Amino acid sequence: MASTADIRNGLCIKYNNDIYKIIEFLHVKPGKGPAFVRTKMRSVSNGRILENTFSAGHKIDVVRVETHTFQFLYPEGNDFHFMNVETFEQITLDRNALDAPDLLKEGTNVMIQINTETEAPLSVDMPASVILEVTYAEPGVKGNTATNATKPATVETGANVNVPLFINEGDKIKIDTATGAYMERIKE
């Protein structure tokens, strides 16, 4: 049994007869009254996000997990197929289990957390950023360069990303998987 002092991003806990993964947390010590921990958690079973506040010292039930490297093979409807890079065992996960399914390119390595008690996959940790090619972008108009002007662009996985005006079709860009935001253009 752990306490609120053990809360960190990525921790899986049992709460309200479900398993949740901690997405964000904040320890708060107000000037008056006891300290508490404000959390944002994602349900592993249905992907819903829950905001909850735990009082300091509250006992939480931590789920033991193992992390393995898997390679994304291909999507099939709402199912995503992955292969363990060590054992070559294949698993299928629902689209809701992924944080950013639109940014997942075939062949990308991800870290999958597996519940040690039930051997069920709990969550998928994407790399911090991915490099994707722009397949469609409106041409930038010369002179239309107001500060931080952006335009929508479509990348090879089908995701839409707002990019600066100088990005064209065929450019490779780096995208932050946590926010889905453009980071930089990659020169080859």
Secondary structure per residue as TSV (DSSP state, phi and psi in degrees):
chain	resnum	aa	ss	phi	psi
A	1	M	-	360.0	127.6
A	2	A	E	-106.4	173.3
A	3	S	E	-121.8	-179.1
A	4	T	G	-64.3	-19.4
A	5	A	G	-67.2	-20.8
A	6	D	G	-89.8	-2.2
A	7	I	-	-67.7	133.0
A	8	R	-	-150.4	164.0
A	9	N	T	-63.0	135.7
A	10	G	T	91.1	-8.4
A	11	L	-	-70.6	135.2
A	12	C	E	-102.5	129.8
A	13	I	E	-131.6	156.7
A	14	K	E	-91.0	129.2
A	15	Y	E	-153.5	130.3
A	16	N	T	51.2	48.5
A	17	N	T	58.6	30.6
A	18	D	E	-145.6	167.3
A	19	I	E	-107.4	129.4
A	20	Y	E	-120.9	146.6
A	21	K	E	-107.0	130.0
A	22	I	E	-72.9	122.5
A	23	I	E	-95.5	-48.0
A	24	E	E	-138.5	151.3
A	25	F	E	-149.6	157.1
A	26	L	E	-148.0	119.4
A	27	H	E	-80.0	126.5
A	28	V	E	-120.6	128.1
A	29	K	-	-122.2	91.9
A	30	P	-	-69.6	161.0
A	31	G	S	-64.4	-29.8
A	32	K	S	-124.0	132.4
A	33	G	S	95.4	174.3
A	34	P	-	-77.6	158.9
A	35	A	-	-73.0	159.0
A	36	F	E	-151.4	167.0
A	37	V	E	-120.2	119.4
A	38	R	E	-94.0	126.2
A	39	T	E	-125.6	155.5
A	40	K	E	-123.6	121.0
A	41	M	E	-124.4	146.9
A	42	R	E	-111.6	129.8
A	43	S	E	-68.5	132.4
A	44	V	T	-72.9	-31.9
A	45	S	T	-77.5	-40.0
A	46	N	T	-125.2	-2.5
A	47	G	-	80.9	0.6
A	48	R	-	-70.4	145.5
A	49	I	E	-99.6	134.6
A	50	L	E	-126.0	131.1
A	51	E	E	-101.1	131.9
A	52	N	E	-143.8	152.2
A	53	T	E	-119.0	125.9
A	54	F	E	-106.8	137.7
A	55	S	E	-73.4	153.3
A	56	A	T	-59.4	136.5
A	57	G	T	84.3	-3.2
A	58	H	-	-60.2	135.9
A	59	K	E	-80.8	133.6
A	60	I	E	-122.7	149.7
A	61	D	E	-98.2	105.7
A	62	V	E	-84.5	137.8
A	63	V	-	-93.4	126.5
A	64	R	-	-73.4	128.8
A	65	V	E	-130.0	153.1
A	66	E	E	-115.4	144.4
A	67	T	E	-111.1	128.3
A	68	H	E	-127.0	152.2
A	69	T	E	-88.2	126.7
A	70	F	E	-123.7	151.0
A	71	Q	E	-106.2	132.5
A	72	F	E	-73.4	125.6
A	73	L	E	-94.2	-61.8
A	74	Y	E	-165.8	155.1
A	75	P	E	-92.8	152.1
A	76	E	E	-145.7	94.5
A	77	G	T	67.1	-123.0
A	78	N	T	-93.6	2.2
A	79	D	E	-98.0	139.0
A	80	F	E	-119.1	129.5
A	81	H	E	-101.7	131.5
A	82	F	E	-127.6	154.3
A	83	M	E	-127.5	131.3
A	84	N	E	-66.4	126.6
A	85	V	T	-73.8	-14.9
A	86	E	T	-95.7	-45.7
A	87	T	T	-101.9	-9.4
A	88	F	-	63.3	16.7
A	89	E	-	-75.1	138.7
A	90	Q	E	-106.4	141.7
A	91	I	E	-132.1	158.1
A	92	T	E	-120.8	131.0
A	93	L	E	-121.8	150.0
A	94	D	E	-75.6	152.7
A	95	R	G	-55.5	-33.2
A	96	N	G	-66.8	-21.5
A	97	A	G	-75.5	-13.8
A	98	L	-	-97.1	142.3
A	99	D	S	-74.8	-41.9
A	100	A	-	-137.7	71.4
A	101	P	G	-64.3	-26.4
A	102	D	G	-71.4	-16.8
A	103	L	G	-100.8	6.2
A	104	L	-	-88.7	117.3
A	105	K	-	-100.8	144.3
A	106	E	T	-58.8	133.9
A	107	G	T	95.7	-5.2
A	108	T	-	-75.3	136.0
A	109	N	E	-88.2	133.8
A	110	V	E	-131.0	161.9
A	111	M	E	-103.3	124.8
A	112	I	E	-112.8	127.9
A	113	Q	E	-89.6	129.2
A	114	I	E	-118.8	130.7
A	115	N	E	-64.7	123.8
A	116	T	T	-71.6	-23.8
A	117	E	T	-77.9	-44.3
A	118	T	T	-107.2	-5.2
A	119	E	-	60.9	19.7
A	120	A	-	-92.1	137.4
A	121	P	E	-67.5	135.8
A	122	L	E	-102.4	-50.8
A	123	S	E	-153.0	162.9
A	124	V	E	-117.5	124.3
A	125	D	E	-100.7	112.8
A	126	M	-	-74.9	159.5
A	127	P	-	-63.0	159.7
A	128	A	S	-61.1	-33.7
A	129	S	E	-147.7	157.1
A	130	V	E	-128.7	151.6
A	131	I	E	-108.7	118.9
A	132	L	E	-129.6	154.1
A	133	E	E	-92.2	140.1
A	134	V	E	-79.1	123.3
A	135	T	E	-98.5	-23.7
A	136	Y	E	-149.6	131.7
A	137	A	E	-154.4	136.7
A	138	E	-	-62.5	143.7
A	139	P	-	-67.3	142.1
A	140	G	-	-74.8	137.5
A	141	V	-	-88.9	129.6
A	142	K	T	-62.7	133.5
A	143	G	T	92.2	-13.3
A	144	N	-	-91.2	64.6
A	145	T	-	-123.1	49.2
A	146	A	-	-63.1	158.3
A	147	T	T	-58.2	133.0
A	148	N	T	55.1	35.0
A	149	A	-	-73.3	135.6
A	150	T	E	-129.0	165.3
A	151	K	E	-140.1	156.0
A	152	P	E	-76.8	144.6
A	153	A	E	-139.8	150.9
A	154	T	E	-108.1	132.7
A	155	V	E	-101.2	173.3
A	156	E	T	-60.9	-20.7
A	157	T	T	-87.4	-6.4
A	158	G	S	98.2	-3.0
A	159	A	-	-75.9	148.2
A	160	N	E	-101.1	132.0
A	161	V	E	-134.1	138.6
A	162	N	E	-81.2	125.8
A	163	V	E	-126.9	160.5
A	164	P	E	-64.1	162.3
A	165	L	T	-63.4	-24.6
A	166	F	T	-79.4	-5.6
A	167	I	-	-78.4	132.4
A	168	N	-	-122.9	169.5
A	169	E	T	-59.2	141.3
A	170	G	T	92.1	-16.2
A	171	D	-	-71.2	147.5
A	172	K	E	-100.7	132.4
A	173	I	E	-126.1	153.3
A	174	K	E	-98.1	130.7
A	175	I	E	-122.4	134.1
A	176	D	E	-74.6	120.9
A	177	T	T	-74.5	-22.8
A	178	A	T	-72.2	-39.9
A	179	T	T	-108.6	-16.4
A	180	G	-	74.5	19.4
A	181	A	-	-98.3	149.7
A	182	Y	E	-64.1	137.3
A	183	M	E	-110.5	-53.4
A	184	E	E	-164.1	162.9
A	185	R	E	-89.9	139.9
A	186	I	E	-99.7	124.9
A	187	K	-	-96.6	138.8
A	188	E	-	-107.6	360.0
